[in-house]
Amino acid sequence: MSAADVIVAGGGPAGAAAAIGLAAAGCRVVVVERSTGPEDKVCGEFLSGETMTLAARLGVDVAGLGARPIGRVGVPGGAAVRSV
């Protein structure tokens, strides 16, 4: 492995954003992640509008990574489900 200026522990959203920013500033960055792929969790399945804006600022093409827009959401409430 080559020398790095910075080692970022964790490749989640915060670690990835830090690594992108540091690399853009000219640092040689190594990201160390314990997982080999995405983890099953609800918060990891959706990107908010704010997150999409931040990703675009970082130069991340979320559509190119397979993200798809959500046009309709169902919210359960007792015996009924309301679509928004």
Secondary structure by P-SEA (a helix, b strand, c coil): ccccccccccccaaaaaaaaaaaaaccbbbbbbcccccccccccccccaaaaaaaaaacccccccbbbbbcbbbbbcccccccc
